[in-house]
Amino acid sequence: MEPLSGGWTTSPHAGESLRVRVEEQSAAAGVRRRITALAERLGFGGERLGQIQLAATEAAVNLARHARQGEMLLRIVRDGGAAALEFVCVDHGPGIADVPVSRTDGYSTGGTLGLGLGSIERLADHSGLYSRPRIGTVLYARFQPPPAGPAAPAGGEMPPIAGLTVTLDGEEECGDAYTARLVDGAVYAMLCDGLGHGPLAARAAWSAVRATHEVAAPSRPADVLRCVHRRLASTRGGAVAVAAIEPAEGRVRFAGVGNVAAWIVGPERRHGMVSVPGIVGAHAERIREHAYPLPRGAVVVLHSDGLTGRWRLADQPGLLGRDPLLIAATVLRDAGSRHDDRSVLAVTTSGWGVTA
């Protein structure tokens, strides 16, 4: 049986993800400088680098001028062996009243670079936007590296998986990590919240990622979790959730230990999945697996306890059928935060893996 050693969507490594608060126009220069450094690591240069700088600067200027509590996440994302550059913008209002108009050529709020959202989206290889008046906006743009780099095929389908991690202020490494892969019509997903924060928590979380990659497919979530438990014995341990999302069978199989939250979110309600108390790597003797019904078009969300449960996708019309990164970013924005690392992983089920 072939190991699941490739094709994984995995959280960024240390130094590959930066959060920038964008509440003043002077922050745009910092965004430009930081995204340039990340872009050059992936081999971007010349005209394409200039386009990335322009798009990121325009997004930052718009956040500073018109949004409340604006932030940008600048990061390198990896899907299997392919790397790409991405920025994600989130804010708490006022939102965009007319999204189609905002995408029109030449449309831009006064005083910006004049690109407009439509131009930012065209400069990117992949992008997405979700906005609600008085609530806020989520925008992302992804740029594939030049052909000589480890790029994914241009115009290829995005996986139904997306996650975000945010490092606790003052730390250089995030103690949360996730990994997920689509294989044979199912998504296998794991999220680990390393105990505490800082380098030792990050070591535990990345040990969980490596252990997950070593397990053959298809595997039961409980078996994956037992493998992770053994691997984390030499670390400080953590909370871990493992899910197998199977739209064709209409089910999610789940096993979790500790306080990683796991939800199945449908059009009308969300249903929590049960983890048992314990610490993976230390005290996880009672690993149990449960199966849950998966409604058509539902989204599965895993997140660490750095986020609260104060979020409701039902309050975001039309979001369930959108890009998983827009969903993950919305949860990250709306959930609030505790004094800890934060992570969220979203898996959508619309449009793949479902038999007629």
Order of alpha helices (4+ residues) and beta strands (2+ residues): beta-beta-alpha-alpha-beta-beta-alpha-alpha-beta-beta-beta-beta-beta-alpha-alpha-beta-beta-beta-beta-beta-beta-alpha-beta
